[in-house]
Amino acid sequence: MSNSEYGKSSRVPQLLQQELAGPILCTQPRRLAVVAIARHVAELTGAELGRGVGFRIGQKSVASSSTKILFTTAGLLLEELRANGAAALRRYSCLIIDELHERSVENDLLLACLHAMMVPGAAAAAAAAAAAAGPAELPSLKLVLMSATANVERYKQYFKLPGEHVSLIQCDLAARMASAIGQWLETVKVVYLESVVAKLLAGHRNSSQHSQVLAQHKAGAITPQTQVRQRGDARAVAVFVLA
């Protein structure tokens, strides 16, 4: 869980793919977000869209067998699970469901299917019945739920194994980002155009011409195409005023 605008949607899939060294599947609630984030991640990684990074929406597929990070909608993934079952996810090392707080029928059904496939004896009511149940269909699949405002406790209890204790680790990303950004900040000095013109002409001996140039600039007589040259003691001063 992290605040908005921290780059979860584009950065987390890259980090997980590097760490797990396997294909990553990431769902988004809307088609527009699928395409936009896929293009952004491809640009960040320097990968060709459709090769290292790809997406699938509706009947359109921009992906290949070498795609390492694939973006799609929850509805399309749900259709693949309905047609192929757990086999639709076996090639992936991690599944990311993004924007979890945007509740929808597709997202809720997808979570229910994943719960049944990943948690041994998910349909059993007791731990004893769960122990007698068969193994999970996707025991090695990593599931990541991402959101800025979701009820974490609800999903933590839903996906934990019977009798398992699950703890939540919180990271103060705001402080870390502020510290990292602060290392690259530089003090910017603002200089107004009038001050620049005054400094350029400060050393010129003819004060009347100096005042005339400033007056013309303030009156708007000096345009971006105007070049004022004043010569004296073998020195030339050129003033370009940009609008």
WONORVEN-V516047 format. One record per pair of residues at least 4 apart in sequence whose ideal C-beta (glycine too) atoms are under 7 Angstrom apart, sorted by the first residue. I is the first residue (numbers start at 1). J is the second residue. Records with the same first field share a line. If there is no record, write none. Layout:
BEGIN
I=J  J
END
This chain:
BEGIN
1=147  150  152
2=6  8  148  173
3=148  174
4=148
6=173
7=11
8=12  146
9=37  98
10=37  40  41  44
11=15
12=16  96  144  146
13=17  24  26  41  69  96
14=18  41  45
15=19
16=20  24  94  144
17=24  68  69
20=93  94  142
22=92  93
23=67  68  70  91  92  93
24=68  69  92  93  94  96
25=70  72  92  95
26=69  71  96  98
27=72  73  74  77  96  97  98
28=33  34  37  71  73  98  99
29=33  74  99  102  104  107
31=35  57  58  73
32=36
33=37
34=38  55  57  71  72  73
35=39  55  57
36=40
37=41  71
38=42  49  53  54  55  71
39=43  49
40=44
41=45  53  69
42=47  48  49  53
45=52  53
47=51  52  53
48=52
49=53  54  62
50=54  62  63  64
51=64  66  67
52=67  68
53=67  69
54=62  63  64  67  70
55=62  63  70  71  72
56=61  63  70  72  76
57=72  73  76
63=67  70
72=76  77
74=78  104  106  107  110
75=79  106
76=80
77=81  110
78=82  106  109  110
79=83
80=84  88
81=85  88  113
84=88
86=90  117  137  138
89=95  138  141
92=141
93=142
94=142  144
95=141  143
96=144  146
97=107  110  145  146
98=146
99=147
100=145  146  147  150
101=147  148  149  150
103=107  108
104=108
105=109
106=110
107=111
108=112
109=113
110=114
111=115
112=116
113=117
114=118  143
115=119  122  158  159
116=122  123
117=136  137  138
118=136  138  141  143
119=136  159  161
120=130  133  135  136
121=129  130  133
124=129  130  133
125=129
126=130
127=131  162  163
128=132
129=133
130=162
135=139
145=155
150=155
152=156  168
153=157
154=158
155=159
156=160  166  168
160=164  166
172=176
173=177
174=178
175=179
176=180
177=181
178=182
181=185
191=195  196
193=197  241
194=198
195=199
196=200
197=201  213  214  217  239
198=202  214
200=237  239
201=210  213  237
204=209  210  230  232  237
205=232
206=210  230  232
207=211
208=212
209=213  230
210=214
211=215
212=216
213=217  228  239
214=218
215=219
216=221  222
217=222  241
222=226  241
224=241  242  243
226=241
227=238  240
228=239
229=236  238
230=237
231=236
END
